[in-house]
Every structure is written in structure tokens, then in C-alpha cells.
Amino acid sequence: MSITASMVKELRERTGAGMMECKKALVETGGDIEAAIEFLRKSGQAKADKKAGRTAAEGRVVIRTSADGKKAAMVEVNCETDFVASDDNFTRFAEAVAQLVLENQPSDLDNLLAAPLDDDSVEEVRKGLVAKIGENITVRRFELLDISGVPGQYLHGNRIGVLVDLEGGSAELAKDIAMHVAASKPVCVSAEQVDPELIEKEKAIFRAQAEESGKPAEIIEKMISGRVNKFLKEITLLGQPFVKNPDETIEKLLNREKAKVVRFVRLEVGEGIEKKNENFAEEVMAQVKGN
């Protein structure tokens, strides 16, 4: 059967695949459009599986909030390069996933990936995008926040996102707190929320350092206590100096404004992902020698 330009055009419109891929699929399936779509889906899945092991540490964070401001969703979607992170297809996918999280309130990542999106599942759409763009793409994580008070949010470019639930205060204060969290990376709101195991680990480090000083035991205990207190101030929101006014801690700011941070969440693109260091010149030379 002769493969016409109109057949290729229709298949491209229905699948988003490249012209040559569409023509190949139609040739392989004898011009059967539906069979060609299935062929492309299988081909796309194979490409996605092949790329699945490649490090995806770039991407974007997207925030979506409900009209009444009572619910907020934040999603991190990853790719391999910052170039693709700005691609319209990738951006639309990340935004659609964030909206889906807001509307469907999935319980976990598996539940999200199985959710319907564009007449398919999120996972199938992701695989199709991998085939189309040519990079590994992952929906890495998401956060959902039920807002009981004043909502605050901040996006630093497309790489860092913060959501805040503020009791009392104002929208301006909530945004300032969100900006501070983006910049200062607190672990939690207060010292009471810090994992006891983390404190004990730091104490052990401080003790080993203090004992090398040769000072009496009671002095060493005071040194350890002082260092632990300093550590807690550094990693907790309330103990940190406010980025817009370092002379005032967040705790003092909130007390002055008669406000309280109920909860915050922060996502940063690629956080915790070990990036592979690649030398582009060496990579090109390796390909040249291989050919």
C-alpha cells in the first residue's frame, strides 16, 4: 500500500511523533493508522526503557493552588539537561502533572503515575515524551499542602519551590517566609521537630572534637551544649536570621507579627541526585574514535 503525505500528517497529529518515525510506522503496518499508533507506542516504550537508567537531575518545580487558596500542590519533574527543562512540551507536561496532583490528591507517586492524563496515564504520557524529546524524564516527587491559615508560595525561577501555611499574619509575610525558606533551607520549623537521631549524631561529632581540647569534663559538656544550640538555630526556621533583615530572627519576626508557621515544604530540582560529571570534549572524541 502506498503511504501518502496525508497519512503521515494524520499520524503525526495524533501521536506527536516525528515525520520519519510516522512514515516508518505506516510502512511497518501496511498503512493501518491504528496499528501504526500502537507500533509507535511500543517503540516509544522501548526508547523510554532504554533511557531510564540515565541521570535526570535537571528539570523544573511547578506549583498549583486551588481557587479558594485552601489546597496547594508542588511537583518536581526531571530531565537530563536545562535545555529540555525549558522545552514547551516538557513544561506543559510538568504543569499538567501539577494540576493533576492538585485536583486528584494522589496518595503516593505510584498512584499519580497511574492517574489518567490526556486519554492515557501519566506514566504512558511520560514514556511518549521520552521518545519524542530523546531524554530520560521522571516525575520525581510531589507535595500536597492543606492550608489552614494564610497561604504563602515562592518560586525561584523554575528550580526551587516553597509552600507555607501561616497562622495569623498577612499574605506579604507568608510570601516573605516562603522566600526565606527558599534561600536558607531550614530542615523544620522548630527545634522540637528535629530528629533526635540527628541531634545525637551531631553531639557525638562535637564530643569527639571537644575531647581533643583536653579540657575538664564539665567544660566539655558546656561546649557540646553550646554547639548543639548553635546547630539547632542554623537548621530550624525559627532560629535563623531573617534574610531580609539579618538582625532579626524568624522567631522574633513572627512574634512581632503575631503569626505562626504551621508548616512549610520546599523542593529543589535535583536535590540529592548524584550528577554524573561528564567532559563534553572527551565525549565527542570518544564518539569520533568509535566511528
C-alpha positions in Angstrom: 0.0 0.0 0.0 1.2 3.5 -0.9 2.0 5.7 2.1 0.7 9.2 1.4 1.7 12.5 2.9 -1.8 13.0 4.3 -1.5 9.6 6.2 1.8 10.7 7.7 0.3 14.1 8.6 -2.6 12.4 10.4 -0.4 10.1 12.3 1.9 13.0 13.4 -1.1 15.0 14.6 -2.4 12.0 16.6 0.9 10.9 18.1 3.2 13.9 18.1 6.0 11.6 16.7 8.5 12.8 14.1 7.7 12.6 10.4 10.3 9.8 9.6 9.1 7.8 12.6 5.5 8.1 11.4 6.4 7.1 7.9 8.3 4.1 9.2 5.4 3.0 11.4 3.0 3.2 8.5 5.3 1.2 6.3 5.7 -1.4 9.0 1.9 -1.7 9.5 0.9 -1.5 5.8 -0.8 1.9 6.2 -3.0 0.9 9.1 -3.2 4.1 11.2 -4.4 2.4 14.4 -1.7 -0.3 14.1 0.8 2.4 13.4 -0.2 4.2 16.6 0.3 1.0 18.6 3.7 0.5 16.8 4.8 4.0 17.9 3.7 3.4 21.4 5.7 0.2 21.7 8.7 1.9 20.1 8.4 4.8 22.5 8.2 2.5 25.5 11.3 0.7 24.3 13.1 4.0 24.0 11.9 5.1 27.4 13.1 1.9 29.0 16.5 2.3 27.3 16.9 5.8 28.7 15.5 5.0 32.2 19.0 4.5 33.7 20.3 7.9 32.6 20.6 10.5 35.3 17.9 13.1 35.2 19.0 15.9 37.6 17.7 19.0 35.7 14.0 19.9 35.3 11.5 22.2 37.0 9.4 22.7 40.0 5.7 23.6 39.4 3.2 25.0 41.9 -0.6 24.9 41.6 -3.1 26.3 44.1 -6.9 25.9 44.4 -9.1 29.0 43.7 -10.0 29.3 47.4 -6.4 29.1 48.5 -7.0 26.1 50.8 -5.1 23.5 48.8 -1.7 23.7 47.1 0.4 21.2 45.1 4.0 21.2 44.2 5.7 18.8 41.8 9.3 18.2 40.7 9.7 16.8 37.2 13.2 16.0 36.0 15.1 15.7 32.7 18.7 15.4 31.7 19.6 19.0 30.5 18.5 22.5 31.3 17.8 23.0 27.6 14.9 20.4 27.8 13.8 21.9 31.1 12.7 24.9 29.0 11.2 22.9 26.2 7.5 23.7 25.7 6.5 20.0 25.6 8.3 19.3 28.8 6.9 22.4 30.5 3.3 21.6 29.5 3.8 18.0 30.9 5.1 19.3 34.2 2.3 21.8 34.5 -0.3 19.2 33.7 1.1 16.8 36.3 1.0 19.6 38.9 -2.6 20.4 38.1 -3.5 16.7 38.3 -1.9 16.4 41.7 -4.0 19.4 42.9 -7.2 18.0 41.5 -6.8 14.3 42.3 -4.8 14.5 45.6 -2.9 11.2 44.9 -1.7 9.2 47.9 1.7 8.5 46.5 3.9 8.6 43.4 2.6 5.2 42.1 -1.0 6.5 42.4 0.0 9.6 40.5 1.7 7.8 37.6 -1.3 5.6 37.2 -3.7 8.6 37.1 -5.4 9.5 33.7 -3.8 12.2 31.7 -4.6 13.1 28.0 -6.6 9.9 27.4 -3.8 7.9 28.9 -1.9 7.5 32.2 0.7 9.9 33.4 3.3 7.1 33.0 2.4 6.4 29.4 2.4 10.2 28.6 5.8 10.4 30.2 7.2 7.5 28.1 5.8 9.1 25.0 7.6 12.3 25.9 10.9 10.5 26.4 10.6 9.0 22.9 9.7 12.4 21.4 12.3 14.5 23.2 15.1 12.0 23.5 16.0 12.4 27.2 15.1 10.5 30.3 12.2 12.2 32.0 11.0 11.4 35.5 8.2 12.6 37.8 10.3 12.5 40.9 8.1 13.7 43.8 5.3 15.9 44.9 4.0 17.7 47.9 0.4 18.5 48.9 -0.5 21.1 51.5 -3.9 21.7 53.1 -3.8 25.4 54.0 -5.5 26.2 57.4 -4.4 29.8 57.5 -2.7 32.3 55.1 -1.1 30.6 52.1 2.4 31.6 51.0 4.3 30.4 48.0 7.5 31.3 46.2 9.2 30.0 43.0 12.9 30.8 42.4 13.0 30.6 38.6 11.8 27.0 38.0 14.4 25.3 40.3 13.2 26.0 43.8 9.6 26.0 45.1 8.3 26.7 48.6 4.8 26.4 50.1 3.9 27.9 53.5 0.9 27.6 55.8 0.9 30.7 58.1 -1.4 31.1 61.0 -2.1 34.9 61.5 0.0 37.5 59.8 -0.6 38.6 56.2 -0.1 37.4 52.6 3.0 39.6 52.4 4.5 37.9 55.5 3.6 34.5 54.1 5.5 35.2 50.9 8.5 36.6 52.8 8.7 33.4 54.9 8.5 31.3 51.7 11.3 33.4 50.1 13.4 32.9 53.3 12.8 29.1 53.2 13.9 29.0 49.6 17.2 30.8 50.4 18.1 29.4 53.8 16.9 25.8 53.5 15.7 25.1 57.1 15.1 21.5 58.0 11.9 22.1 60.0 10.1 24.9 61.8 11.3 24.5 65.4 14.0 22.6 67.5 11.3 20.3 68.9 10.7 18.9 65.4 14.4 18.0 64.7 15.0 14.2 64.5 16.6 13.1 67.9 18.9 10.8 66.0 20.3 13.8 64.0 20.9 15.6 67.3 22.7 12.6 68.8 24.8 12.2 65.7 25.9 15.9 65.9 26.5 15.6 69.7 28.9 12.6 69.0 30.8 14.7 66.5 31.0 17.7 68.8 32.1 15.5 71.7 34.9 14.0 69.7 36.1 17.4 68.7 35.8 18.8 72.3 37.6 15.9 73.9 40.7 16.7 71.8 40.9 20.0 73.7 41.9 18.3 76.9 39.6 20.4 78.9 37.7 19.2 82.1 34.6 17.1 81.6 32.2 19.8 82.9 33.7 22.3 80.4 33.4 19.8 77.6 29.7 19.3 78.4 29.1 23.1 78.2 31.0 23.2 74.9 28.8 20.4 73.5 25.6 22.1 74.7 26.6 25.4 73.2 27.4 23.8 69.8 24.2 21.8 69.7 22.2 25.0 70.4 24.0 26.8 67.6 23.4 23.8 65.3 19.7 23.9 66.0 19.4 27.6 65.3 21.1 27.1 62.0 18.8 24.3 60.7 15.4 25.5 62.2 13.3 28.2 60.6 12.6 29.9 63.9 16.3 30.1 64.8 17.5 31.5 61.5 18.2 35.2 60.9 15.6 36.6 58.5 17.2 37.0 55.0 15.7 40.5 54.5 16.8 41.6 58.0 19.6 39.5 59.5 19.4 41.4 62.7 16.1 39.8 63.5 15.4 36.0 63.7 12.3 34.5 62.1 11.0 33.7 65.6 11.2 37.4 66.6 9.6 38.4 63.2 6.7 36.0 63.7 6.2 37.1 67.3 6.1 40.7 66.3 3.6 40.0 63.6 1.6 37.7 65.9 1.9 34.9 63.4 2.9 31.2 63.4 4.2 28.9 60.7 2.1 25.8 60.8 4.1 24.0 58.1 6.3 24.6 55.1 7.5 22.4 52.2 10.5 23.0 50.0 11.6 21.3 46.7 14.8 22.0 44.8 15.4 20.5 41.4 18.0 17.7 41.5 18.4 17.9 45.3 20.0 14.6 46.5 20.6 13.3 43.0 24.2 12.4 42.3 25.1 14.0 39.0 27.5 12.3 36.6 30.4 14.6 35.7 30.9 14.5 32.0 33.6 16.1 29.9 31.9 17.1 26.7 35.1 17.3 24.6 36.1 13.8 25.7 32.6 12.5 24.9 32.8 13.9 21.4 36.3 12.5 20.9 35.1 9.1 22.1 32.3 9.2 19.5 34.7 10.2 16.7 37.0 7.4 17.6 34.1 5.0 17.7 33.1 5.9 14.2 
